[in-house]
Amino acid sequence: MIPVADRPAAQARVERFTREHPQAVLYDATAQVLLDVASGKPLPLDWAAMAWISDGVDTETRRPYLVLTREDGLTLALADQ
């Protein structure tokens, strides 16, 4: 888990995940927006509201995913599935 208090490390982790999975999700670091490739929907990232970023692996497919957890408890999973 990366606490978002270490924002540079958290942002670097999101950037790395999106570089590794460009067919699923893109990230515009300047605008701080994720883009779901399948739907074309943008999702602004409010780094001030983020608490944690953690890595996971799907137990069935063994594919990695990234979980972004906000301070209010809402979560967003970035996955290539």
N, C-alpha and C positions, 0 to 999 in steps of 0.2 A: 504494500500500500504506500502510496505517495501522498502525504498531506499537501493540500493545495497551498498551505502557508509557504511551501517551497515551490512557488509558482513557476519559475524557470524549468524545474525538473518535471513538473506536471505538464506544462505545455510541450516540452520536448517529448514526453511519452505519448501524448496525443498525436503530435506531428509524426512520430516514428510509426505508430500504429496505422495512421492513414496513408503514409508512404508505402507500407507493407501490404495494404489492402485497398488499392485505388479503385478496384472494381466494385467496392461496397460503399466506401465513404471517403469524401475529400474534406480537407480542412484549409481554410483561408486564414492564415495566422494574422494577417494585417487587419482583416475585418472581424476576426474571431468568430467565424461561422463554419459550422459543419454542413456538408451537403450529402444527403442520402442519395446515392447514385440511382438506385432502382426507382425511387419515386420522384426525384428531382427536387425534393423539399429541402429548404435551408433550415438550419437550426442555430440561432445565435447562442454562443457560449458566454454565460455571465460568470467570469472567473471569480468575481467577488462573492458569488453565492456558492461556489464549489467548496467541498470539504475534503474529499478523498478521490483518488483514482487508484483502481486496483486491476490487476490482471487475473484472468480466469481461463479455464479450458473446458469446453463442452465435453461432458462425460461420454456422450454417444459418438460425436463426430471427431473428437480430439482436436477441434479447431480452437484457436485462441480467441478471446474476446477481451474487451476493455470496459470496465464499469466506472462511470463518472457519478459520484454521489454528491448531491447538493446538501447544504447545511440544513435544509428543511426536510431531509430524508428522501426526497425524490431521487430516483436513479435513472441512468440512461446507459444502455449497453451498446457498445459499438462492436459489431460482429460481421464476419464474412460468411453469411449463411443464407 
